Amino acid sequence: MPPATVEVHHTSEQAAQALRADVIAGLTATPKWLPPKWFYDDRGSELFEEITRLPEYYPSAAEREILAAKADELAAITEATALVELGSGAPDKAHLLLRALTGAGPLREYYPLDVSEHALRETAHDIAAAYPWLRVHGLVADFTSALTVPDGHRPRLVAFLGGTIGNLLPDERAKFLESVRNTLDTGEWLLLGSDLVKDRDTLVRAYDDDRGVTAEFNRNVLNVLNVELGADFDPAAFDHRAEWNEQEEWIEMRLRATRAMRVTLPALNLVVDFAEGEELRTEVSAKFRRNRVAAELTAAGFSLHSWWTDDEARFAVSLARAAG
């Protein structure tokens, strides 16, 4: 089998254009906001990996527990011959799926998709080395704006793990799930990881750890704007905030200005004023109940086949089938 290949659908120039558009839209809005995908430069990715190992941040461990327990079962149910992983990130969960799917026999192809070319190439080559009989073809793509599922062997299993679905607002989730369904044949599969509603203290601590790693991760988005757009943000002048919105059932991460300031972004010919105490929303992380996940999947053209949680019912992995 040849080594891993990587195809670039989302170039660095397109990423730069998307960043500029998002920053103009978000920093000129009232209230101000930025989408969470801009957290993930090299430093942001390192910080997030550190977050996943924190005792307060249960989602990664809970999802891994589910996959370790249920991967063989889902392999037997789906009989997938191609695995498509959206937002591939760290490969540990991919290994759990790949071991089960290759052990079951039919898997022939693995397609990791990620917006970061550097991270994607690392993942693709690591997987190819571990599974030399498997065709590994990575795609650099922003699947939240334009999704194309590779036209591989059937049936395909699309995995969207980590609870990342919660970073999309409700209308964005609906469009995303519909786009996944529209690229699949009837009878193909979606594996979805979703964090569950639970007590406020557990949720807030997961996004506001004692060591301050999440606070550094949150502020890092300002470093990204400084580097990419020549901005003059002072990240130290912003406090990290994580709050539970009970009505919407989501966590909001924000940066709160500790003083009045004026920020310039020369690449955008933009000047932005912050009042003391003004907040910039950097992430929404929705939490789910089973009936909500099932309803959203049904509305997008899926039927919920299996629903698995960890032992403490903190996190869920659902297996859905593209309905006819």
C-alpha positions in Angstrom: 0.0 0.0 0.0 1.4 3.5 -0.9 2.1 6.0 1.9 -0.6 8.5 3.0 -1.6 11.2 0.5 -3.0 14.6 1.3 -5.2 16.7 -0.9 -5.6 20.4 -0.2 -9.2 21.8 -0.7 -8.8 24.7 1.7 -5.6 26.7 0.9 -3.8 29.0 3.3 -5.0 32.0 1.2 -8.6 30.8 1.6 -8.1 30.4 5.4 -6.7 34.0 5.5 -9.7 35.3 3.7 -12.0 33.5 6.0 -10.2 34.8 9.1 -10.5 38.4 7.8 -14.2 38.0 7.0 -14.9 36.5 10.5 -12.9 39.1 12.4 -14.6 42.0 10.5 -18.0 40.5 11.1 -17.4 39.6 14.8 -15.5 42.6 16.0 -17.9 45.1 14.5 -21.0 43.3 15.9 -22.8 44.2 19.1 -22.0 42.2 21.2 -18.6 41.3 19.8 -17.8 37.6 18.9 -15.3 35.4 17.2 -15.8 31.8 16.0 -13.9 29.2 18.0 -12.1 27.7 14.9 -9.5 30.5 15.2 -8.2 29.1 18.5 -6.2 26.5 16.7 -2.9 27.8 15.6 0.1 25.5 16.7 0.0 27.0 20.2 -3.7 26.7 20.5 -3.7 23.1 19.4 -1.0 22.3 22.0 -3.1 24.0 24.7 -6.2 22.1 23.7 -4.4 18.8 23.9 -3.3 19.9 27.4 -6.9 20.7 28.3 -8.1 17.2 27.3 -5.8 15.8 29.9 -7.0 18.0 32.8 -9.0 16.3 35.5 -11.8 18.9 35.1 -12.2 18.3 31.4 -14.2 15.1 31.3 -15.5 15.0 27.7 -12.4 13.5 26.1 -12.0 10.7 28.7 -15.8 10.0 28.7 -15.9 9.7 24.9 -12.8 7.5 24.8 -14.4 5.2 27.4 -17.5 4.8 25.1 -15.4 4.1 22.0 -13.3 1.6 23.8 -16.4 -0.2 25.0 -18.5 0.0 21.8 -16.1 0.2 18.9 -16.4 -3.6 18.1 -20.2 -3.3 18.3 -20.4 -0.3 15.9 -18.0 -2.1 13.5 -20.3 -5.1 13.4 -23.4 -2.9 12.9 -22.0 -0.7 10.2 -19.6 -3.1 8.3 -18.0 0.1 7.1 -15.4 -0.1 4.3 -14.4 3.6 4.5 -14.0 5.8 7.6 -14.3 9.5 7.2 -13.2 11.5 10.3 -14.1 15.2 10.4 -11.7 17.3 12.4 -9.3 14.4 12.9 -7.2 16.1 15.6 -5.3 13.7 17.9 -5.3 10.1 16.5 -6.1 8.2 19.7 -9.8 7.9 19.1 -9.2 7.1 15.4 -7.0 4.2 16.5 -9.9 2.8 18.6 -12.2 2.9 15.6 -9.7 1.7 13.1 -8.6 -1.3 15.2 -12.3 -2.4 15.5 -13.2 -1.7 11.9 -10.1 -3.4 10.5 -10.6 -6.3 13.0 -14.1 -6.7 11.6 -12.6 -7.2 8.2 -14.0 -4.9 5.5 -12.4 -1.5 6.2 -10.2 -0.4 3.2 -9.9 3.4 3.5 -9.4 6.1 6.0 -10.1 9.8 5.2 -9.1 12.3 7.9 -10.4 15.9 7.2 -9.0 18.9 9.0 -8.5 22.6 8.3 -4.9 22.4 9.6 -2.6 21.0 6.9 0.3 20.5 9.3 -1.8 18.5 11.8 -3.5 16.5 9.1 -0.2 15.4 7.5 1.0 14.2 10.9 -2.2 12.3 11.5 -2.3 10.8 8.0 1.3 9.6 8.0 1.0 8.2 11.6 -2.1 6.2 10.7 -0.6 4.9 7.4 2.5 3.7 9.3 0.3 1.9 11.9 -2.1 0.3 9.3 0.1 -0.3 6.1 -2.7 -2.2 4.4 -5.1 0.7 4.7 -5.5 3.4 2.1 -5.1 6.8 3.9 -6.0 9.9 2.1 -6.2 13.2 4.0 -8.2 16.2 2.9 -7.4 19.8 4.1 -10.9 21.3 4.2 -13.2 23.5 6.2 -16.0 21.1 6.5 -18.2 23.5 8.5 -18.6 25.7 5.4 -18.4 23.3 2.5 -18.5 19.6 3.1 -17.6 16.9 0.6 -17.4 13.3 1.9 -14.9 11.4 -0.2 -16.3 9.1 -2.8 -14.8 5.9 -1.4 -15.9 2.3 -0.9 -19.4 1.8 0.5 -20.7 1.8 3.1 -19.0 4.8 4.6 -19.0 5.8 8.2 -18.5 9.5 9.0 -17.2 10.3 12.5 -17.7 13.7 14.1 -16.4 13.3 17.6 -15.2 15.4 20.5 -18.5 17.2 21.1 -17.5 19.7 18.4 -21.0 19.7 17.1 -21.8 21.8 20.2 -19.6 24.7 18.8 -22.2 25.2 16.1 -25.3 27.4 16.8 -28.6 25.7 16.2 -29.1 26.9 12.6 -25.5 26.1 11.8 -25.9 22.5 13.2 -29.0 22.0 11.1 -27.2 23.0 7.9 -24.1 21.0 8.8 -26.1 17.8 9.6 -28.1 18.3 6.4 -24.8 18.7 4.4 -23.5 15.4 5.9 -26.8 13.6 5.0 -26.7 15.0 1.4 -23.3 13.6 0.8 -24.2 10.1 2.0 -26.1 7.3 0.4 -29.2 5.9 2.1 -28.1 3.4 4.7 -24.6 4.9 5.3 -23.6 6.0 8.8 -22.8 9.0 11.0 -21.1 8.6 14.4 -21.6 11.7 16.5 -20.1 12.7 19.8 -22.2 15.1 22.0 -21.7 16.4 25.5 -24.7 16.1 27.8 -26.5 18.5 30.0 -25.5 18.1 33.6 -25.0 20.2 36.8 -23.7 23.7 36.3 -20.6 23.3 38.5 -19.2 20.3 36.5 -19.8 22.1 33.2 -18.2 25.4 34.3 -15.2 23.7 35.8 -14.6 21.9 32.5 -14.1 25.3 30.9 -12.4 27.1 33.8 -9.8 24.8 35.2 -7.8 25.6 38.3 -4.4 25.7 36.5 -5.7 28.3 34.0 -4.9 26.3 30.9 -8.3 27.1 29.4 -7.9 30.7 30.2 -4.6 30.7 28.3 -6.3 28.8 25.4 -9.1 31.4 25.3 -6.7 34.4 25.2 -4.6 32.7 22.5 -7.1 33.7 19.9 -6.0 37.3 20.4 -2.4 36.2 19.8 -3.6 34.6 16.5 -5.1 38.0 15.5 -1.9 39.7 16.4 0.2 37.4 14.3 -2.1 37.0 11.3 -3.5 40.5 11.1 -0.9 42.6 12.8 -3.3 43.5 15.6 -2.1 45.0 18.9 -4.2 43.1 21.4 -2.8 42.8 24.9 -4.1 39.4 25.9 -3.2 40.0 29.5 -5.8 42.8 29.6 -8.6 40.3 29.2 -10.1 38.0 31.8 -11.3 34.6 30.9 -15.0 33.9 31.6 -16.9 30.6 31.3 -20.6 30.8 32.0 -23.5 28.4 31.8 -26.5 29.7 29.8 -29.3 27.6 31.3 -32.0 28.8 28.8 -29.9 27.8 25.8 -28.2 24.9 27.5 -24.7 25.9 26.4 -21.5 27.1 27.9 -20.3 30.5 26.7 -16.6 31.3 26.8 -15.8 35.0 26.8 -12.9 37.4 27.2 -13.7 40.4 29.4 -11.7 43.7 28.9 -10.2 44.7 32.3 -9.8 48.3 31.1 -11.0 50.6 28.2 -8.8 50.1 25.2 -8.5 50.8 21.5 -7.2 47.9 19.3 -5.9 48.4 15.8 -5.9 45.7 13.1 -3.8 47.1 10.3 -4.4 44.2 7.9 -8.1 45.1 8.0 -7.7 48.8 8.3 -9.9 48.4 11.4 -9.9 50.1 14.8 -12.0 48.5 17.5 -12.8 50.1 20.9 -13.5 48.0 24.1 -15.1 49.5 27.1 -14.0 48.4 30.5 -15.9 45.2 31.3 -17.0 44.7 27.7 -17.0 41.0 26.7 -16.0 39.2 23.5 -17.7 35.8 23.0 -15.2 33.3 21.7 -17.1 30.0 21.9 -20.4 28.4 22.5 -20.4 24.8 23.5 -23.9 23.4 23.5 -24.9 20.5 25.7 -27.5 18.0 24.7 -30.3 15.6 25.8 -31.1 12.5 23.9 -34.4 13.7 22.6 -32.7 16.8 21.2 -30.0 14.9 19.4 -32.6 12.5 18.0 -34.8 15.3 16.8 -32.0 17.2 15.1 -30.8 14.0 13.4 -34.3 13.2 12.2 -34.7 16.7 10.8 -31.5 16.3 8.8 -32.6 13.0 7.3 -31.0 10.5 9.7 -32.5 7.9 12.0 -30.9 7.3 15.4 -29.8 3.7 15.6 -27.7 3.4 18.8 -27.1 5.7 21.7 -24.2 5.0 24.0 -23.0 6.9 27.1 -20.1 6.5 29.5 -20.8 5.0 32.9 -21.6 8.3 34.5 -23.8 9.5 31.6 -21.7 12.6 31.1 -21.2 12.2 27.3 -22.9 10.4 24.5 -21.9 8.8 21.2 -24.8 8.2 18.8 -24.8 6.1 15.7 -27.3 7.3 13.1 -28.2 5.9 9.6 -29.0 8.0 6.6 -32.7 7.5 6.1 -34.4 6.8 2.7 
